[in-house]
Amino acid sequence: MKISSIGLAVHELGRAREIIGIVVKYGLSEWVTTSGFGKFFISKKRLHRIERYNQWERIRMAIEEMGPTFIKFGQILADRPDIIPVELQEELRKLQDEAQPMPDDLAIIEIEKELGRPLNELFRDFDRNRIASASIAQAYRAVLLNGEEVCIKIQRPGIDKKIELDLHLMNFFANRMQHNNPEMEAINLKGVVREFGKTIKKELDFRHEAGNVIRFGHCFENDPDIKVPRVYSHYTTRKILIEEWIQGIKVRDLETLLRSGNDPKIIAKKGARLVFDQIFTHGFFHADPHPGNIFVLENNVVSFIDFGMMGTLHPDHLRFLGKYLLGYLDRDAYNMTEALVLLSGKRNFNRFKDLEFRISDMLAHYKYMSIEEMDFSKILNESIDILVNFGLRIPSDIYLLIKSLMAIERVAVMLDPGIDFAHEMRPFAVDLIARQFSPKQISREIFDSLKEYYRLIKELPADLNEIIYDIKDGKFKTQIEVKGLEPLINHIDGASTRMAVAIVLAALIIGGSIISQFDQTRMLGAIVFGLAGILGFFLLITLFRRNKF
């Protein structure tokens, strides 16, 4: 069932009314009145504001009450400066992925249903008390029959249907908001919601997360500084994920780390190094390395958990990173600007000089700092903000990259306030640049370009012959797209519709007047005349209200 084809289903209307009620409850009445949809569900008398909170706090509170789908959407928006203002970004970063715990008995029923056997046939021991609870899943600890400890992640029953329903409504609201607010076209809210839908649907399939863990493990299979949990693929389904139990200390628990004999300074360097390795070497990185997702084992070994959200860097993204880093290390605003413009997909940008000036002005604030004292992730974030202000868009994985760098920097500074983050990153940056400008890489790129030119020269005669034959046969067509006429076309369509309605009403009035002259059809004529008159009256009122005269 698709909203675009048959509209909101009856069971969706209840959820829509609930969402609009929450929006109104937190004083966001302007969203309801401008959406063109809320007026059907709630009267203006019920619209009110909560004065003791500012606008951004009320938005965050409303999102929390709307549930897991909207919370996750808010968490993603928190890292999108191209869509929301800085004040709202800061507020949305407070969103926590928490939910009312699912009863343990219900969770155990779901586990047995997914595995197809009772717990005592699969596990030597099973702790029936949950160890963690989130909006999508709940986690338990168990021991397999062979003695291996595992973590079981079970999806909440029916959560996929609830999220699907919310995604339908989010798409509907995004379409309405963008339609009623043309100035939002540059944001492409519909595209953002569509992209979010793909992301959260991946999270709903635990086989996707299992694949992430396995791929991540292969990247670091020979690295002694990291422990990647093993995935038990034969137990894993779309709704259940079973991984090796990580017996470690949360990285934020500094006192326990010190008592265990681990060194926070070493952990800080290792954690930063591992994330740099993920980004610069493998192009596949943990997108949310916050303190709750990092554990420390004996001998300062680091372990990441929760691989539901991962970032992947396209080779073009890595080329951007290399070029931007080269400009950053040399404080070269031109190179940094060129990298940013290429990242946005623009070959020629007519405001390049203006953008370069803004980047140069930003660098001027760090003029008296050494590279070691500068904050790379902060400067990259500021650069992206400037790019967005020029109306340019960048791939979503770059926002995940910035998020990952900023998160691991906060963790590193928490463990070692004196850490030189730029110094730790420099070897990876230099290595990336060296790889991109190595003779082997340059020769490969030249060879690829020559192949493209060869293909173009080889196929050009055939393409020209095809065009000439089409012209001779009268099959050659040109398509001209004239932009900026949409308002005029809409106006003409509206005028045509009103003209057609007016003609039909006039015909009904005239026809009613004629047939009412005869005794046999006088009553029918009066009814037709009266209805036409009423409809005509309402048409006039509508036109006056819309200033169509």
C-alpha positions in Angstrom: 0.0 0.0 0.0 1.5 3.3 -1.1 0.5 6.7 0.1 1.3 8.3 -3.2 -1.2 6.2 -5.0 -4.1 5.7 -2.6 -3.5 8.2 0.3 -3.3 7.6 4.0 -4.9 4.4 5.2 -7.3 4.5 8.1 -4.8 3.0 10.6 -2.3 5.7 9.5 -4.7 8.5 10.3 -4.6 7.7 14.0 -0.8 7.9 14.0 -0.9 11.1 12.0 -3.3 12.7 14.5 -1.1 11.6 17.3 2.0 13.2 15.7 0.1 16.5 15.0 -1.2 16.4 18.6 2.4 16.2 19.8 3.5 19.0 17.5 0.7 21.2 18.9 1.4 20.2 22.5 4.9 21.6 22.3 3.8 24.9 20.8 4.9 24.2 17.2 1.5 25.3 15.8 3.1 27.1 12.8 4.1 23.6 11.5 0.5 22.4 11.7 -1.1 25.5 10.1 1.4 25.8 7.3 1.5 22.1 6.5 -2.0 22.2 4.9 -2.7 18.9 6.7 -3.0 19.6 10.4 -6.2 21.7 10.1 -8.1 18.6 9.3 -7.2 17.1 12.7 -7.1 19.8 15.2 -8.9 23.1 15.8 -7.1 26.5 16.3 -8.5 26.8 19.8 -6.3 23.9 20.9 -3.0 25.4 19.6 -0.8 26.7 22.4 2.8 27.2 23.3 5.1 26.2 26.2 6.8 29.5 27.0 9.4 28.2 29.5 11.3 26.3 26.7 12.8 27.9 23.6 11.9 26.7 20.1 14.8 24.3 19.7 14.1 22.6 23.0 10.5 22.2 22.2 11.4 20.5 18.8 13.7 18.1 20.6 11.1 17.3 23.2 8.4 16.7 20.5 10.8 14.4 18.6 11.5 12.4 21.8 7.8 11.8 22.3 7.1 10.8 18.7 9.2 7.7 19.2 12.2 5.7 17.8 11.8 6.6 14.1 11.7 10.3 14.7 14.5 10.1 17.3 16.8 8.4 14.9 15.9 10.9 12.2 16.7 13.7 14.7 20.1 12.1 15.5 20.9 12.1 11.8 19.8 15.7 11.3 22.0 16.7 14.2 25.0 16.2 11.8 23.5 17.9 8.8 24.3 21.7 8.9 23.0 22.0 5.3 19.5 21.3 6.6 19.1 22.7 10.1 20.6 25.7 12.0 23.4 25.3 14.5 21.2 25.9 17.5 18.9 23.0 16.6 21.9 20.8 15.8 23.2 21.2 19.4 19.8 20.4 20.8 19.2 17.3 18.7 22.6 15.9 19.8 20.9 15.5 23.2 18.5 12.9 21.8 19.0 9.5 23.4 18.1 6.3 21.8 16.1 5.1 24.8 12.7 3.3 25.1 10.5 1.6 27.6 12.1 -1.9 28.1 10.3 -4.8 26.5 9.2 -7.4 29.0 12.0 -10.1 29.3 9.5 -12.9 28.9 8.3 -11.4 25.6 11.9 -11.0 24.4 12.7 -14.7 25.2 9.6 -15.8 23.2 10.9 -13.8 20.3 14.4 -15.3 20.6 13.0 -18.9 20.6 10.8 -18.0 17.7 13.7 -16.7 15.6 16.1 -19.6 16.5 13.4 -22.2 16.1 14.2 -24.1 19.4 13.9 -23.7 23.1 16.7 -21.8 24.9 17.9 -24.9 26.8 18.6 -26.7 23.5 20.9 -23.8 22.4 22.5 -22.4 25.5 24.2 -23.8 28.5 23.3 -20.7 30.4 21.0 -17.8 29.6 20.6 -14.6 31.7 16.9 -13.7 31.5 17.6 -10.2 32.7 18.3 -7.8 29.8 21.7 -6.0 29.8 20.6 -3.2 27.5 17.5 -1.8 25.9 17.1 0.5 22.9 14.3 1.6 20.7 14.8 -1.1 18.1 16.3 -4.0 20.0 17.1 -5.5 23.4 20.3 -7.3 24.4 21.0 -10.4 26.6 24.0 -12.4 27.7 24.2 -16.2 27.3 26.7 -19.1 27.1 26.6 -21.5 24.2 26.7 -25.2 24.7 30.4 -25.2 23.8 31.1 -22.7 26.6 31.5 -19.5 24.5 29.9 -16.4 25.9 27.7 -14.4 23.5 25.7 -11.3 23.3 22.2 -11.7 21.8 20.5 -8.8 20.2 16.8 -9.4 19.6 14.5 -7.0 17.7 11.3 -5.7 19.2 8.3 -7.5 17.8 6.4 -5.3 15.3 9.0 -2.5 15.3 9.5 -2.9 11.5 5.8 -2.2 10.8 5.8 0.8 13.2 8.8 2.2 11.5 7.3 1.6 8.0 4.2 3.4 9.1 6.2 6.4 10.4 8.3 6.5 7.2 5.1 6.7 5.1 3.9 9.6 7.3 7.3 11.3 7.2 7.3 11.1 3.4 3.8 12.5 3.3 4.7 15.4 5.6 7.9 16.2 3.8 6.0 16.3 0.5 3.4 18.7 2.0 6.0 20.9 3.7 8.1 21.2 0.5 5.0 21.9 -1.6 3.7 24.6 0.7 7.1 26.1 1.4 8.9 26.5 -2.0 11.9 28.1 -0.2 12.6 24.6 1.2 13.3 23.2 -2.3 17.1 23.8 -1.9 17.1 21.6 1.2 15.5 18.7 -0.6 13.7 17.5 2.5 12.0 14.7 0.5 15.4 13.4 -0.5 16.7 13.5 3.0 13.7 11.5 4.3 14.1 9.0 1.5 17.8 8.6 2.3 17.0 8.1 6.0 14.4 5.5 5.1 17.1 3.4 3.4 19.4 3.8 6.4 16.9 2.7 9.0 15.7 -0.2 6.9 19.3 -1.5 6.8 19.4 -1.2 10.6 16.2 -3.3 10.8 18.0 -6.2 9.1 20.6 -7.5 11.5 22.2 -9.5 8.7 23.4 -6.2 7.4 25.0 -5.3 10.7 26.5 -8.8 10.8 28.1 -8.2 7.4 29.5 -4.9 8.7 31.2 -6.7 11.6 32.7 -9.4 9.4 34.0 -6.8 6.9 35.4 -4.7 9.8 37.1 -7.8 11.2 38.9 -8.6 8.0 40.2 -5.0 7.8 41.9 -5.5 11.2 42.6 -9.2 11.3 46.3 -8.7 11.8 46.2 -5.8 14.2 47.0 -6.7 17.8 45.6 -3.4 19.2 42.0 -4.1 18.4 39.5 -6.8 19.2 36.6 -7.3 16.8 33.7 -9.5 18.1 33.1 -12.7 16.2 29.7 -13.1 14.6 27.8 -16.4 14.8 26.3 -16.2 11.3 24.4 -19.6 11.6 22.4 -18.1 14.4 21.9 -14.7 12.9 18.6 -13.7 11.1 16.9 -10.5 10.1 15.7 -10.1 13.6 18.4 -11.6 15.8 22.1 -11.1 16.0 24.5 -13.2 18.1 28.0 -12.0 18.6 31.0 -12.8 20.8 30.7 -11.3 24.3 33.2 -8.5 24.8 34.4 -8.7 28.4 35.8 -5.2 28.7 35.6 -1.8 30.5 33.7 1.1 29.0 36.2 3.7 27.9 34.4 6.4 29.9 35.1 4.5 33.2 38.5 6.1 33.9 38.8 4.9 37.5 38.2 1.3 36.5 40.6 1.6 33.6 43.4 2.8 35.9 42.7 0.0 38.5 42.8 -2.6 35.7 46.4 -1.5 34.8 45.4 0.1 31.5 46.9 3.4 30.5 44.3 6.0 29.3 47.0 7.9 27.3 47.9 4.8 25.4 44.2 4.0 24.8 43.6 7.6 23.5 46.4 7.2 20.9 45.3 3.7 19.9 41.7 4.7 19.6 42.5 7.7 17.4 45.0 5.6 15.3 42.4 2.9 14.7 39.8 5.4 13.5 42.3 7.1 11.2 43.2 3.7 9.9 39.5 3.0 9.2 39.1 6.3 7.3 42.4 6.8 5.5 43.4 3.2 4.8 40.2 1.2 4.4 37.6 3.9 3.6 35.2 1.9 5.8 34.7 3.3 9.3 32.6 3.2 12.5 30.2 6.2 12.1 29.5 6.6 15.8 32.6 5.9 18.0 31.2 7.6 21.1 32.3 6.4 24.7 29.4 4.0 25.0 30.5 2.1 21.9 34.1 1.6 22.9 35.4 -1.0 25.3 39.0 -1.6 26.6 40.4 -5.1 27.2 43.6 -6.2 28.9 46.9 -4.6 27.6 45.1 -1.5 26.3 43.3 -3.4 23.5 40.4 -1.5 22.1 37.1 -3.0 21.0 34.3 -1.2 19.1 30.7 -2.4 19.4 27.4 -1.6 17.6 28.1 -1.7 13.9 24.6 -0.7 12.7 25.8 2.6 11.3 29.0 2.5 9.2 30.4 5.0 6.8 31.9 4.1 3.4 34.1 6.5 1.4 34.0 6.4 -2.4 37.4 6.7 -4.1 36.4 10.2 -5.1 35.8 11.0 -1.4 39.3 9.8 -0.5 40.7 12.0 -3.4 38.8 14.9 -1.8 40.2 14.1 1.6 43.8 13.9 0.2 43.5 17.2 -1.7 41.8 19.0 1.2 44.5 17.7 3.7 47.2 18.9 1.4 45.7 22.3 1.4 45.1 22.1 5.2 48.7 21.2 5.9 50.0 24.0 3.7 47.3 26.4 4.8 46.5 26.7 1.1 42.9 28.1 0.7 42.9 27.5 -3.0 43.5 23.8 -2.7 41.0 23.4 0.1 38.4 25.3 -1.9 39.0 23.3 -5.1 38.7 20.1 -3.1 35.4 21.2 -1.6 33.9 22.3 -5.0 34.9 19.0 -6.6 33.3 17.2 -3.6 30.0 18.9 -4.3 30.1 17.6 -7.9 30.7 21.0 -9.5 33.3 21.2 -12.3 32.9 24.9 -12.7 31.5 27.1 -9.9 31.0 30.8 -10.8 31.5 31.9 -7.2 34.7 30.1 -6.7 36.7 33.3 -5.8 34.1 34.3 -3.2 34.2 30.8 -1.7 38.0 30.8 -1.7 37.9 34.2 0.2 35.6 32.8 2.8 37.9 29.7 3.3 41.0 32.1 3.5 39.2 34.3 6.0 38.4 31.2 8.1 42.1 30.1 8.0 43.1 33.6 9.1 41.6 32.9 12.5 44.3 30.2 13.0 47.2 32.2 11.6 49.2 32.2 14.8 48.6 28.5 15.6 50.8 25.7 14.5 49.3 22.7 12.6 49.6 20.7 15.8 47.4 23.2 17.7 44.7 23.4 15.1 41.6 21.2 15.2 41.2 19.4 11.9 37.7 18.1 12.4 36.5 21.5 13.6 38.0 23.2 10.6 36.6 20.6 8.2 33.2 21.2 9.8 33.5 24.9 9.4 34.5 24.5 5.7 31.4 22.3 5.1 29.3 25.0 6.8 30.7 27.6 4.4 30.2 25.4 1.4 26.5 24.8 2.4 26.0 28.6 2.8 27.0 28.9 -0.9 24.1 26.5 -1.8 26.3 23.5 -2.6 25.6 20.0 -1.4 27.9 17.2 -0.4 27.5 13.4 0.0 25.9 12.2 3.2 28.9 9.9 4.0 31.1 13.1 4.4 28.8 14.1 7.3 29.4 10.7 8.9 33.1 11.2 8.4 33.0 14.5 10.3 30.8 12.9 13.0 33.3 10.1 13.4 36.3 12.3 13.6 34.7 14.7 16.1 33.4 11.7 18.3 36.8 10.0 18.5 38.5 13.4 19.2 36.2 13.9 22.2 37.0 10.4 23.4 40.8 10.9 23.0 40.7 14.3 24.8 38.6 12.7 27.6 41.3 10.0 28.1 44.3 12.3 27.6 43.6 16.1 27.7 47.1 16.7 26.4 46.9 14.6 23.2 48.0 16.2 20.0 45.2 15.0 17.7 46.6 16.6 14.5 50.1 15.1 15.2 48.4 11.6 15.5 46.6 12.1 12.2 49.5 13.5 10.2 51.1 10.2 9.2 47.8 8.9 7.8 47.3 12.1 5.9 50.8 12.1 4.5 50.4 8.4 3.5 47.1 9.1 1.8 48.6 12.0 -0.2 51.7 9.9 -1.0 49.5 7.1 -2.4 47.4 9.5 -4.5 50.4 11.2 -6.0 52.6 8.1 -6.3 54.0 7.4 -9.9 52.0 4.2 -9.9 48.7 6.0 -9.1 49.4 8.8 -11.5 50.3 6.4 -14.3 47.1 4.4 -13.6 45.0 7.6 -13.8 46.7 8.7 -17.1 46.1 5.2 -18.5 42.4 5.4 -17.5 42.1 8.8 -19.2 43.8 7.5 -22.4 41.3 4.6 -22.4 38.4 7.0 -22.2 39.8 9.1 -25.1 40.5 6.0 -27.1 36.9 4.8 -26.5 35.6 8.3 -27.5 37.6 8.4 -30.7 36.7 4.8 -31.6 32.9 5.3 -31.1 32.7 8.9 -32.5 32.3 7.9 -36.2 29.5 5.4 -35.4 27.7 8.0 -33.2 28.0 10.6 -35.9 26.6 8.2 -38.5 23.7 7.3 -36.3 22.9 11.0 -35.8 23.1 11.7 -39.6 20.8 8.7 -40.4 18.3 9.8 -37.8 18.2 13.3 -39.3 17.7 11.8 -42.8 14.9 9.6 -41.6 13.2 12.5 -39.7 13.7 10.7 -36.4 16.1 13.3 -34.9 14.4 15.0 -32.0 15.5 17.8 -29.7 14.2 18.5 -26.3 14.3 22.0 -24.9 13.7 22.6 -21.2 12.7 26.0 -20.1 13.0 26.5 -16.4 11.2 29.1 -14.3 7.8 28.8 -16.0 6.3 26.5 -13.4 4.4 29.3 -11.5 3.0 30.6 -14.9 1.9 27.1 -15.9 0.3 26.5 -12.5 -1.5 29.8 -12.8 -2.8 28.9 -16.3 -3.9 25.5 -15.1 -5.7 27.0 -12.1 -7.3 29.6 -14.4 -8.4 27.0 -16.9 -9.9 24.9 -14.1 -11.9 27.9 -12.7 -13.0 28.8 -16.2 -14.2 25.2 -16.8 -16.1 25.2 -13.5 -17.7 28.6 -14.3 -18.8 27.4 -17.8 -20.4 24.3 -16.3 -22.2 26.3 -13.6 -23.4 28.8 -16.2 -24.7 26.0 -18.3 -26.5 24.5 -15.3 -28.1 27.8 -14.4 -29.2 28.5 -17.9 -30.4 24.9 -18.3 -32.3 25.0 -14.9 -33.9 28.3 -15.9 -35.1 26.8 -19.2 -36.5 23.5 -17.9 -38.2 25.3 -15.0 -40.5 27.0 -17.5 -42.3 23.7 -18.1 -44.8 22.3 -15.6 -43.5 18.8 -15.9 -39.9 19.7 -15.1 -40.4 22.8 -13.0 -39.3 21.1 -9.8 -36.2 19.5 -11.4 -35.3 22.9 -12.9 -35.6 24.7 -9.6 -33.4 22.1 -7.9 -30.7 22.3 -10.7 -30.9 26.1 -10.6 -30.6 26.3 -6.8 -27.7 23.9 -6.6 -25.9 25.7 -9.4 -26.5 29.0 -7.7 -25.1 27.7 -4.4 -22.0 26.3 -6.1 -21.5 29.5 -8.0 -21.7 31.5 -4.7 -19.0 29.3 -3.1 -16.8 29.7 -6.1 -17.1 33.4 -5.9 -16.2 33.4 -2.2 -13.2 31.2 -2.9 -11.9 33.4 -5.6 -12.3 36.5 -3.4 -10.4 34.8 -0.6 -7.6 33.9 -2.9 -7.5 37.3 -4.5 -8.0 35.8 -7.9 -9.9 38.8 -9.2 
